[in-house]
Every structure is written in structure tokens, then in C-alpha cells.
């Protein structure tokens, strides 16, 4: 199961620098001119999770395999992208393919790095991107809504339901509000909502890219970004892409830790971006642990045991019998599976069991 966050923003805000650091590669060219990223570059990165190492130590696992999250570096957007300006058509097609949006906003001044709008203003930049996405969604919905309304007026039930879902979204977009502001709570309505595949329905993480000296506490510009995120119910994080690029070049973990400590940082900004991206997608982690390997796996919040089994192998889901599970805290405090079993903390769960973050599973199946 792969989940991907698309890194978006105006040209020269630090997108490709962030992507390079995330993947510790030079796959995405970072250069001081618009559209240096022509084709989307993709990479998968490990999700930081201290629990996995602890489980491996207890079980004596030979290998430790973290779960991963995908990131795609998407070409910079400019005004008029919804009408095909710049690389607009490509941008919109690329962003439609990702599960969530990591929106990088420039929150630093640097005369050596040009800004496509002529000055630094992260809120204006956010509004530029949002406007283009909303215009694209509005055009798409209005085109689809016309024939649906015609069918609805003739009394077709399914068309009436579709129109009832789409009309409020169209109105919101016309008012300058993204589709995600109208995400339904009802599961059936949400499935229909997701089927519309709207750009502005995707969850957003704002990344305030600040100068090196503001990496620990942020600055006045990043404060504005956090205020905007709070108003929208979105998430936000501060990083310095320049620092992340430097850290990515260091090979030794001790060297990285010393460098971060000298800057007053406990961890890289990238670790926060990855964790926030993971949370943004409403994902949780479960584990499988044994002498061969300790491994982390990903499912969406609310997944049931057979679905979790299917992440490992489709045969596990198809032939699911039951899941033996221990809560992470019990596994650690009781010294592993044997201690948990002796203490009555190892449970047998059936098909309706809803996975809890940190569950340590052993699946029984028959194909």
C-alpha cells in the first residue's frame, strides 16, 4: 500500500531542495530559475518511529524495516496554471495523482534567490496556488454538473443525489473556499465526495521554509503561515531547506546530531515533515516482530484486521482466520510475546477487529 504526498509551491520556494534532502539524492535539480523541475521526481522515505528499534531489541530481530511514505516533487506553479499557463496542465495532472499536498511556502529573504512574484509573501503565494486549484476544480465540476442537473430534473434518483453533493461544493469554490472545507462526515457521502477527485479536496500540510537562523523557532512570516493553517484546520511545520540539504550530506549519525545540536535543533525538520505527512493522511502503524525482522506497516485509521493482513500479502487477507495481537506498551513492558502471553495480554481477534496504532500482530490464515 503506497501513500504519496505531492510537494507543491511557486517556483524558487525551496521545493526541490526539500525533496533532495528528503530522498538524500540529487534526483531533483535545484536551480535558481522557474520550472527547473520539469518531470515530477518521486522517492520513498522511511517514517521515523522509535518504537520499531525497541521492538527489534526485545525480539533480537536481525533486520529492522520501517514503513515508508512517498514524496513527489511537482513542477512549480504560476498564475494562470488553471488555464494552462507555464506548466499548468502538467502541474494539475501531477497533483491529481497524489494523496495529499505538502505546500512549501517561502518564509525567508534572499536577494540571490529570485521570487516569481517579485517579493516574499507566503500568504499571497498560498492564495495563488489555492486559487488556481479552485479554478480548475470549479471548471471541472461545472462541466460535469450541467448534464447531472438535467437528469435530476427528470426525476432520476442517483442524479439528484449527485447534484445535492456537487452544488454546495460549486458554491463554495465560487466563494473562494476549497472543497476540503465541505468534506462529509457520513462514510457513504465521503466515498462519493472522494470519487469527484477534486484537487482542493486533498489534505494540506504547509511547510514554512525559513532561513537557517529561524529553523528552531520560526519567524514572523512562518507565524502567518501557522495562523492560516489554524484557520483552515490544516497542519503546518517549520523547516530550513538549506539546513536539511546540509544535514543530508553528512554520512555519520553522530555528525548529524552534533550539527543539529549546534543549531539548537533536536531533530531534522524533515522528520517532522514526514511524521506530519503521515498524520495528514490519517495513517497508523502496526508491527510484525520476529527473530528474522522487525517491520512496520501502514494502514488507514479505522482499518480492520483482514485489511492489515492484506497489506503484508493479499493471501493473508483472502484466507484470514484470526489475528493474535499485543499492544505495543504491553509488548515492551512484558519483555516480548512470551511475557505478554503469560500475562494474558496476547489477544485473539477476528475479522471485525479495528487496528490500533502500535499493535504487534501475528496473522493466522488459510488459503
Secondary structure, DSSP 8 states (H G I E B T S, - for coil): ---EEEEE-BTTSSHHHHHHHHHTS--S---SSTT---S-EEEEEE---HHHHHHHHHHT-SEEE--EEEEEE---B-TTGGGT-TTHHHHHHHHHTSSEEEEEEE----TTS--TTSS--HHHHHHHHHHHHHHHHHHHHHHHHHHHHHHHHTT-HHHHHHHHHHHHHHHHHHTT--GGGG--SSHHHHHHHHHT--GGGSEEEEEEE--GGGTTT--HHHHHHHHHHHHHT-EEEEE-HHHHHHHHH---HHHHHHHHHHTT-SS-HHHHHHHHHHHHTTEEEEEEE-SSEEEEEEEETT-BHHHHHHHH-HHHHHTEEEEEEE-HHHHHHTTSHHHHHHTT--EEE-TT-B--TT-EEEEEE--
